[in-house]
Amino acid sequence: MFRPLRENGPALLVPAAWIVVAATVLGAVSTHALFVAHVVMSALLVAFVAASWRDMADGVLRAWKLVILAGTPVTLAGVAGLLALGGSLGVPPEPLFSISLYGWTLLPAAGFAYTGRRVEAGARIYDAGAVCCVAGAVGVALAPSAGWTAVALAVVGAGQTAGILDATVRY
């Protein structure tokens, strides 16, 4: 039962994560809910990479293992940022949020760019995913409002979802 969850779960979790982030930006989801999502995602990332360690030893899967390994502290930066909102950590939350947000937009961009050059089937999807990640990161940086930030996050989410769905279905 665990293997199908490991193989298919990311195709559900990636879009769900971006929907929660965008909904938080728009005020539709509380920062507490985002905090819970970050804690759960941190645990899932560690569990996923531990359970998949041997399967992800070579090639494209190794690159994605590295993305996940780098992404785990990036996610924990988001957890720390959300904890810092109350002032109890004595650090400003914004730099931690930036690490988390830009980390999870740009780390997958590197994974998609690498994947697009290593596979024949679906290469354009991975290239488009990389472009969406970078365009979305730029869009977030330049967004004049929460609405435009949510649009930029939707671009990131769409690109990442297309890539993970292709990998789930094709491979």
Accessible surface in RSA format (square Angstrom, percent):
REM  Atomic radii and reference values for relative SASA: ProtOr
REM  Chains: A
REM  Algorithm: Lee & Richards
REM  Probe-radius: 1.40
REM  Slices: 20
REM RES _ NUM      All-atoms   Total-Side   Main-Chain    Non-polar    All polar
REM                ABS   REL    ABS   REL    ABS   REL    ABS   REL    ABS   REL
RES MET A   1   192.37  99.6 142.19  94.1  50.18 119.5 111.57  94.9  80.79 107.0
RES PHE A   2   114.21  57.1 108.39  67.1   5.82  15.2 109.93  66.6   4.29  12.3
RES ARG A   3   125.73  52.8 122.86  62.6   2.87   6.8  54.17  74.0  71.55  43.4
RES PRO A   4    69.98  51.0  68.49  62.4   1.49   5.4  69.42  57.3   0.56   3.5
RES LEU A   5   103.01  57.4  97.98  70.1   5.03  12.6  99.10  69.6   3.91  10.5
RES ARG A   6    32.02  13.4  23.67  12.1   8.36  19.9   9.63  13.2  22.39  13.6
RES GLU A   7    90.86  52.2  74.09  56.1  16.77  39.9  37.95  73.4  52.91  43.2
RES ASN A   8    70.31  48.5  69.69  67.3   0.62   1.5  24.78  59.6  45.53  44.0
RES GLY A   9    13.30  16.4   0.00   N/A  13.30  16.4  13.01  35.7   0.29   0.7
RES PRO A  10    29.20  21.3  27.42  25.0   1.77   6.4  29.20  24.1   0.00   0.0
RES ALA A  11     9.82   9.0   6.62  10.2   3.20   7.3   6.62   9.3   3.20   8.5
RES LEU A  12   133.11  74.1 128.07  91.6   5.04  12.7 128.89  90.5   4.21  11.3
RES LEU A  13    64.88  36.1  64.80  46.4   0.08   0.2  64.88  45.6   0.00   0.0
RES VAL A  14    37.65  24.8  33.96  30.7   3.69   8.9  37.65  32.7   0.00   0.0
RES PRO A  15    32.27  23.5  30.51  27.8   1.76   6.4  32.05  26.5   0.22   1.4
RES ALA A  16    45.00  41.4  40.33  62.2   4.67  10.6  44.36  62.5   0.64   1.7
RES ALA A  17    33.95  31.2  25.62  39.5   8.32  18.9  33.06  46.6   0.89   2.4
RES TRP A  18    21.94   8.8  20.18   9.8   1.77   4.1  15.12   8.1   6.82  11.1
RES ILE A  19   117.42  66.8 113.71  84.7   3.71   9.0 116.59  84.0   0.83   2.3
RES VAL A  20    41.49  27.3  41.11  37.2   0.38   0.9  41.49  36.0   0.00   0.0
RES VAL A  21    30.08  19.8  30.01  27.2   0.07   0.2  30.01  26.1   0.07   0.2
RES ALA A  22    16.38  15.1  16.38  25.3   0.00   0.0  16.38  23.1   0.00   0.0
RES ALA A  23    18.46  17.0  15.53  24.0   2.94   6.7  18.09  25.5   0.38   1.0
RES THR A  24    22.05  15.7  11.88  12.0  10.17  24.2  11.88  16.0  10.17  15.4
RES VAL A  25    55.28  36.4  32.56  29.5  22.72  54.7  40.27  35.0  15.01  40.7
RES LEU A  26   101.39  56.5  69.09  49.4  32.30  81.2  72.29  50.8  29.10  78.3
RES GLY A  27    64.29  79.3   0.00   N/A  64.29  79.3  31.64  86.8  32.65  73.1
RES ALA A  28    84.03  77.3  43.37  66.9  40.66  92.5  54.60  76.9  29.42  77.9
RES VAL A  29    40.33  26.5  31.99  29.0   8.34  20.1  36.91  32.1   3.41   9.3
RES SER A  30    66.54  56.2  49.71  66.3  16.83  38.8  50.86 108.3  15.68  22.0
RES THR A  31    69.24  49.2  65.54  66.4   3.70   8.8  38.30  51.4  30.94  46.8
RES HIS A  32   126.50  69.1 121.30  84.3   5.19  13.3  87.92  90.6  38.58  44.9
RES ALA A  33    42.06  38.7  34.00  52.5   8.06  18.3  38.29  53.9   3.77  10.0
RES LEU A  34    20.87  11.6  20.87  14.9   0.00   0.0  20.87  14.7   0.00   0.0
RES PHE A  35    49.10  24.6  49.10  30.4   0.00   0.0  49.10  29.8   0.00   0.0
RES VAL A  36    69.84  46.0  68.78  62.3   1.06   2.5  69.84  60.7   0.00   0.0
RES ALA A  37    34.61  31.8  25.78  39.8   8.84  20.1  33.02  46.5   1.60   4.2
RES HIS A  38    25.89  14.1  24.88  17.3   1.00   2.6  14.32  14.8  11.57  13.5
RES VAL A  39    67.37  44.3  65.27  59.1   2.10   5.1  66.12  57.5   1.24   3.4
RES VAL A  40    76.33  50.2  73.79  66.8   2.54   6.1  76.30  66.3   0.03   0.1
RES MET A  41    43.61  22.6  43.61  28.9   0.00   0.0  33.02  28.1  10.59  14.0
RES SER A  42    10.02   8.5   9.61  12.8   0.41   0.9  10.00  21.3   0.02   0.0
RES ALA A  43    63.41  58.3  50.26  77.6  13.14  29.9  59.29  83.5   4.12  10.9
RES LEU A  44    72.00  40.1  69.91  50.0   2.10   5.3  70.65  49.6   1.36   3.7
RES LEU A  45    20.60  11.5  19.93  14.3   0.67   1.7  20.47  14.4   0.13   0.3
RES VAL A  46    80.84  53.2  80.79  73.1   0.06   0.1  80.84  70.2   0.00   0.0
RES ALA A  47    47.56  43.7  38.92  60.1   8.64  19.7  46.03  64.8   1.53   4.0
RES PHE A  48    45.73  22.9  43.18  26.7   2.55   6.6  45.43  27.5   0.30   0.8
RES VAL A  49    10.94   7.2  10.94   9.9   0.00   0.0  10.94   9.5   0.00   0.0
RES ALA A  50    68.51  63.0  45.66  70.5  22.85  52.0  51.79  72.9  16.72  44.3
RES ALA A  51    44.05  40.5  12.27  18.9  31.78  72.3  24.17  34.0  19.88  52.7
RES SER A  52     4.21   3.6   4.08   5.5   0.12   0.3   2.81   6.0   1.39   1.9
RES TRP A  53   118.89  47.7 118.32  57.3   0.57   1.3  93.25  49.7  25.63  41.6
RES ARG A  54   216.88  91.1 199.17 101.5  17.72  42.2  74.17 101.4 142.71  86.5
RES ASP A  55    69.19  48.5  50.79  50.6  18.39  43.5  22.85  53.8  46.34  46.2
RES MET A  56     9.56   5.0   9.56   6.3   0.00   0.0   9.13   7.8   0.43   0.6
RES ALA A  57    45.79  42.1  36.13  55.8   9.66  22.0  36.95  52.0   8.85  23.4
RES ASP A  58   115.46  80.9 104.45 104.0  11.01  26.0  35.23  82.9  80.23  80.0
RES GLY A  59    45.46  56.1   0.00   N/A  45.46  56.1  34.02  93.4  11.44  25.6
RES VAL A  60    34.02  22.4  29.81  27.0   4.21  10.1  29.81  25.9   4.21  11.4
RES LEU A  61    91.31  50.9  90.65  64.8   0.67   1.7  90.65  63.7   0.67   1.8
RES ARG A  62   118.32  49.7 118.32  60.3   0.00   0.0  19.43  26.6  98.89  59.9
RES ALA A  63    17.49  16.1  12.19  18.8   5.30  12.1  15.41  21.7   2.07   5.5
RES TRP A  64    49.69  19.9  49.69  24.0   0.00   0.0  44.72  23.8   4.96   8.1
RES LYS A  65    17.13   8.4  17.13  10.5   0.00   0.0   5.03   4.5  12.10  12.9
RES LEU A  66    83.23  46.4  79.50  56.9   3.73   9.4  79.99  56.2   3.24   8.7
RES VAL A  67    12.09   8.0  10.60   9.6   1.50   3.6  11.95  10.4   0.15   0.4
RES ILE A  68    20.25  11.5  20.25  15.1   0.00   0.0  20.25  14.6   0.00   0.0
RES LEU A  69    67.76  37.7  59.44  42.5   8.32  20.9  59.75  42.0   8.01  21.5
RES ALA A  70    42.73  39.3  31.67  48.9  11.06  25.2  40.30  56.7   2.43   6.4
RES GLY A  71     0.00   0.0   0.00   N/A   0.00   0.0   0.00   0.0   0.00   0.0
RES THR A  72    18.65  13.3  18.65  18.9   0.00   0.0  17.37  23.3   1.28   1.9
RES PRO A  73    78.09  56.9  71.88  65.5   6.20  22.5  72.71  60.0   5.37  33.4
RES VAL A  74    19.40  12.8  18.91  17.1   0.48   1.2  19.30  16.8   0.10   0.3
RES THR A  75     4.08   2.9   3.98   4.0   0.10   0.2   3.83   5.1   0.24   0.4
RES LEU A  76    87.36  48.7  83.41  59.7   3.95   9.9  83.83  58.9   3.53   9.5
RES ALA A  77    12.48  11.5   7.27  11.2   5.21  11.9  11.81  16.6   0.68   1.8
RES GLY A  78     1.05   1.3   0.00   N/A   1.05   1.3   1.05   2.9   0.00   0.0
RES VAL A  79    18.12  11.9  18.12  16.4   0.00   0.0  18.12  15.7   0.00   0.0
RES ALA A  80    29.46  27.1  28.73  44.3   0.73   1.7  29.36  41.3   0.10   0.3
RES GLY A  81     0.00   0.0   0.00   N/A   0.00   0.0   0.00   0.0   0.00   0.0
RES LEU A  82    16.37   9.1   4.05   2.9  12.32  31.0   4.19   2.9  12.18  32.8
RES LEU A  83    83.73  46.6  76.08  54.4   7.65  19.2  78.99  55.5   4.74  12.8
RES ALA A  84     2.31   2.1   0.00   0.0   2.31   5.3   0.01   0.0   2.30   6.1
RES LEU A  85    85.96  47.9  57.35  41.0  28.61  71.9  57.80  40.6  28.16  75.8
RES GLY A  86    72.92  89.9   0.00   N/A  72.92  89.9  38.34 105.2  34.57  77.4
RES GLY A  87    50.01  61.7   0.00   N/A  50.01  61.7  30.86  84.7  19.16  42.9
RES SER A  88    98.22  83.0  57.59  76.9  40.63  93.6  55.26 117.7  42.96  60.2
RES LEU A  89    83.62  46.6  57.46  41.1  26.16  65.8  61.36  43.1  22.26  59.9
RES GLY A  90    68.97  85.1   0.00   N/A  68.97  85.1  38.37 105.3  30.59  68.5
RES VAL A  91    70.36  46.3  62.37  56.5   7.99  19.2  65.47  56.9   4.89  13.3
RES PRO A  92    83.11  60.6  75.51  68.8   7.59  27.6  81.22  67.1   1.89  11.7
RES PRO A  93    18.55  13.5  18.55  16.9   0.00   0.0  18.55  15.3   0.00   0.0
RES GLU A  94   109.59  62.9 107.99  81.7   1.60   3.8  61.56 119.1  48.02  39.2
RES PRO A  95    71.17  51.9  63.50  57.9   7.67  27.9  70.40  58.1   0.77   4.8
RES LEU A  96    36.91  20.6  36.91  26.4   0.00   0.0  36.91  25.9   0.00   0.0
RES PHE A  97    62.44  31.2  60.54  37.5   1.90   4.9  61.51  37.3   0.93   2.7
RES SER A  98    49.89  42.2  46.74  62.4   3.15   7.3  22.45  47.8  27.44  38.4
RES ILE A  99    91.48  52.1  83.26  62.0   8.21  19.8  90.45  65.1   1.03   2.8
RES SER A 100     8.84   7.5   8.02  10.7   0.82   1.9   4.16   8.9   4.68   6.6
RES LEU A 101    40.99  22.8  35.94  25.7   5.05  12.7  40.72  28.6   0.27   0.7
RES TYR A 102    63.64  29.7  62.95  35.8   0.68   1.8  52.97  39.8  10.66  13.1
RES GLY A 103    14.52  17.9   0.00   N/A  14.52  17.9  13.07  35.9   1.44   3.2
RES TRP A 104    51.39  20.6  51.38  24.9   0.01   0.0  49.54  26.4   1.86   3.0
RES THR A 105     0.20   0.1   0.20   0.2   0.00   0.0   0.20   0.3   0.00   0.0
RES LEU A 106    79.19  44.1  73.97  52.9   5.21  13.1  74.32  52.2   4.87  13.1
RES LEU A 107    44.85  25.0  43.19  30.9   1.66   4.2  44.44  31.2   0.41   1.1
RES PRO A 108     6.37   4.6   6.37   5.8   0.00   0.0   6.37   5.3   0.00   0.0
RES ALA A 109     8.66   8.0   7.61  11.7   1.05   2.4   7.97  11.2   0.69   1.8
RES ALA A 110    63.85  58.7  50.52  78.0  13.34  30.3  59.00  83.1   4.85  12.9
RES GLY A 111     1.83   2.3   0.00   N/A   1.83   2.3   1.74   4.8   0.09   0.2
RES PHE A 112     8.53   4.3   8.53   5.3   0.00   0.0   8.53   5.2   0.00   0.0
RES ALA A 113    35.15  32.3  34.68  53.5   0.47   1.1  35.15  49.5   0.00   0.0
RES TYR A 114    77.03  36.0  71.42  40.6   5.60  14.6  51.77  38.9  25.26  31.1
RES THR A 115     4.82   3.4   4.82   4.9   0.00   0.0   4.82   6.5   0.00   0.0
RES GLY A 116     7.97   9.8   0.00   N/A   7.97   9.8   0.00   0.0   7.97  17.8
RES ARG A 117   160.37  67.3 129.63  66.1  30.74  73.2  57.54  78.6 102.83  62.3
RES ARG A 118   136.83  57.5 101.85  51.9  34.98  83.3  37.90  51.8  98.93  60.0
RES VAL A 119    29.63  19.5  16.70  15.1  12.93  31.2  22.12  19.2   7.51  20.4
RES GLU A 120   172.76  99.2 145.82 110.3  26.95  64.2  63.46 122.7 109.30  89.2
RES ALA A 121    45.04  41.4  33.65  51.9  11.39  25.9  43.11  60.7   1.93   5.1
RES GLY A 122    13.35  16.5   0.00   N/A  13.35  16.5   5.32  14.6   8.03  18.0
RES ALA A 123    22.52  20.7  21.20  32.7   1.32   3.0  21.20  29.9   1.32   3.5
RES ARG A 124   210.35  88.3 205.04 104.5   5.31  12.7  77.25 105.6 133.11  80.7
RES ILE A 125    59.13  33.6  55.75  41.5   3.38   8.2  58.83  42.4   0.30   0.8
RES TYR A 126     4.37   2.0   4.37   2.5   0.00   0.0   3.36   2.5   1.01   1.3
RES ASP A 127    52.92  37.1  50.78  50.5   2.14   5.1  24.70  58.1  28.22  28.1
RES ALA A 128    52.90  48.6  46.07  71.1   6.83  15.5  51.91  73.1   0.99   2.6
RES GLY A 129     0.41   0.5   0.00   N/A   0.41   0.5   0.05   0.1   0.36   0.8
RES ALA A 130    13.42  12.3  13.11  20.2   0.31   0.7  13.42  18.9   0.00   0.0
RES VAL A 131   101.14  66.6  97.25  88.0   3.89   9.4 100.64  87.4   0.50   1.3
RES CYS A 132    31.50  23.8  30.78  34.3   0.72   1.7   0.72   1.8  30.78  33.2
RES CYS A 133     0.00   0.0   0.00   0.0   0.00   0.0   0.00   0.0   0.00   0.0
RES VAL A 134    73.86  48.6  73.86  66.9   0.00   0.0  73.86  64.2   0.00   0.0
RES ALA A 135    51.24  47.1  36.47  56.3  14.77  33.6  43.98  61.9   7.26  19.2
RES GLY A 136     0.85   1.1   0.00   N/A   0.85   1.1   0.85   2.3   0.00   0.0
RES ALA A 137     6.96   6.4   5.96   9.2   1.00   2.3   6.40   9.0   0.56   1.5
RES VAL A 138    78.38  51.6  75.96  68.8   2.42   5.8  78.32  68.1   0.06   0.2
RES GLY A 139    24.34  30.0   0.00   N/A  24.34  30.0  22.22  61.0   2.13   4.8
RES VAL A 140    19.39  12.8   9.90   9.0   9.48  22.8   9.90   8.6   9.48  25.7
RES ALA A 141    67.58  62.1  34.16  52.7  33.42  76.0  38.98  54.9  28.61  75.8
RES LEU A 142   135.44  75.4 112.78  80.7  22.66  57.0 117.21  82.3  18.23  49.1
RES ALA A 143    26.10  24.0   0.35   0.5  25.75  58.6   3.14   4.4  22.97  60.8
RES PRO A 144   114.03  83.1  72.22  65.8  41.81 152.0  83.92  69.3  30.11 187.1
RES SER A 145    55.03  46.5  41.50  55.4  13.53  31.2  48.93 104.2   6.10   8.5
RES ALA A 146    48.95  45.0  36.49  56.3  12.46  28.3  40.16  56.6   8.79  23.3
RES GLY A 147    34.95  43.1   0.00   N/A  34.95  43.1  28.49  78.2   6.46  14.5
RES TRP A 148   150.89  60.6 148.16  71.7   2.73   6.4 120.13  64.1  30.76  49.9
RES THR A 149    22.97  16.3  22.97  23.3   0.00   0.0  11.09  14.9  11.88  18.0
RES ALA A 150    11.52  10.6   9.45  14.6   2.07   4.7   9.81  13.8   1.71   4.5
RES VAL A 151    76.97  50.7  74.63  67.6   2.35   5.7  76.82  66.7   0.15   0.4
RES ALA A 152     7.79   7.2   3.65   5.6   4.13   9.4   7.61  10.7   0.17   0.5
RES LEU A 153     0.84   0.5   0.50   0.4   0.34   0.9   0.80   0.6   0.04   0.1
RES ALA A 154    59.60  54.8  46.64  72.0  12.96  29.5  56.29  79.3   3.31   8.8
RES VAL A 155    54.35  35.8  50.86  46.0   3.48   8.4  54.17  47.1   0.18   0.5
RES VAL A 156     0.00   0.0   0.00   0.0   0.00   0.0   0.00   0.0   0.00   0.0
RES GLY A 157     6.78   8.4   0.00   N/A   6.78   8.4   6.78  18.6   0.00   0.0
RES ALA A 158    63.19  58.1  48.14  74.3  15.05  34.2  56.83  80.0   6.36  16.8
RES GLY A 159     4.23   5.2   0.00   N/A   4.23   5.2   4.23  11.6   0.00   0.0
RES GLN A 160    10.43   5.8  10.01   7.3   0.42   1.0   3.05   6.5   7.38   5.6
RES THR A 161    24.57  17.5  24.57  24.9   0.00   0.0  23.01  30.9   1.56   2.4
RES ALA A 162    46.28  42.5  36.74  56.7   9.53  21.7  43.48  61.2   2.79   7.4
RES GLY A 163     0.52   0.6   0.00   N/A   0.52   0.6   0.19   0.5   0.33   0.7
RES ILE A 164    43.28  24.6  41.88  31.2   1.40   3.4  43.28  31.2   0.00   0.0
RES LEU A 165    80.41  44.8  80.13  57.3   0.28   0.7  80.39  56.5   0.02   0.1
RES ASP A 166    15.77  11.0   8.78   8.7   6.99  16.5   8.09  19.0   7.68   7.7
RES ALA A 167    35.38  32.5  30.69  47.4   4.70  10.7  30.92  43.5   4.47  11.8
RES THR A 168    39.47  28.1  14.75  15.0  24.72  58.9  19.67  26.4  19.81  29.9
RES VAL A 169   128.91  84.8  98.57  89.2  30.34  73.1 104.47  90.8  24.44  66.3
RES ARG A 170   108.31  45.5  76.56  39.0  31.75  75.6  26.60  36.4  81.71  49.5
RES TYR A 171   143.42  67.0  81.74  46.5  61.68 160.5  97.98  73.6  45.44  56.0
END  Absolute sums over single chains surface
CHAIN  1 A     9067.6       7435.9       1631.8       6764.2       2303.4
END  Absolute sums over all chains
TOTAL          9067.6       7435.9       1631.8       6764.2       2303.4
